[in-house]
Amino acid sequence: MQSTVTLSIPTNFNLSRLFQRNPHSFPPKKRVFVEGYSICGPSMASSIGGFRVGSQMGGGGESGFCTLMEYVGKGGADVGDELVVLFAHLQYAAKRIASLVASPFNSSLGKQAGIGGGGGSSGGSDRDAPKPLDIVSNEIILSSLRNSGKVAVMASEEDDSPIWLTDSGPFVVVTDPLDGSRNIDASIPTGTIFGIYKRLVEIDILPVEEKALLNSLQSGTRLIAAGYVLYSSATILCTSFGSGTHAFTLDHSTGDFILTHPSIKVPPRGQIYSVNDARYFDWPDGLRRYIDTVRQGKGRYPKKYSARYICSLVADFHRTLMYGGVAMNPRDHLRLVYEANPLSFLVEQAGGRGSDGKSRILSLQPVKLHQRLPLFLGSLEDMEELESYGDVQQKVNPGYEV
């Protein structure tokens, strides 16, 4: 007799297309009843290959699942065909990097002749020197952007100068190809960060090197899209086109990024701060007073805050986006062009704030490609309270190696 298994799945959890493109799963040995989830698409309850699927659905493709490509087309953001093509290539690059990061052979890349040399971030610190996976990820993104035919300029944290790709490309892409790569051997989450601008056609008459640089130094207020990819227990692509922040989770059974977190809203208050507490005694007085106050529950929000720090910017930011609070690095360490601007764009679209401790990040005009600054990202009320302490930017840099 065929047995029955009932799965309790939380509301808003989106199932992958488990029932498609996998002929080896049929006929099922057990009948599975799935209840209490929501998927984009018309309301329906159906049986697929022996699985009974009951769902609450609301606009999307035939299957009811809203993929990234469906979302950026007419079904969601309707961003225009050229940006859809670009995102198709960006998601392909993300899947390749996700596979690379999860590979059991990635630790051997550095032993291969020639992999660790060349390229080079102009950060000037051994701690930030390019790791082999950074370089490979950079090459993957560069190849994908070139193949798209839609990108005029790519500026990467791993390259000294922007790369001009094509005269006809309407977009400029800035990227940190693999943030947190030094943590890979410990299986700590890593990520890719990117921002997209329109090409400045008014400066097309300038020499290539000059127009490539000026296109890459646009203010964050000119971003038309930004995003990050988190490589962790799930591979999540979170993006915004200026109308909310949305996250898509990679379904490994189909290769699709499925909309799992539409219209993310960072809570106005969190109860978590994310910062390297080991540098407490190097912090300015204002930052020390703020941290002392909130972790004792004596701030504007009368609950004791907890510390959660991964030391992987994308992972710390993703958690903050989901649960609220503040993720920060008070030193002049993070890059305005590749990290601060794209992440600030995302948090603002989710109702939060990105700041250097004094000013709104997106209002700052970059003057150097690899310009560094302090970065504070998080819930609007938490950020306002933090900035009210005034002196929160760390000027002492004792040069920690860990």
Order of alpha helices (4+ residues) and beta strands (2+ residues): beta-beta-beta-beta-beta-alpha-alpha-beta-beta-beta-beta-alpha-beta-beta-beta-beta-beta-alpha-beta-alpha-beta-alpha-beta-beta-alpha
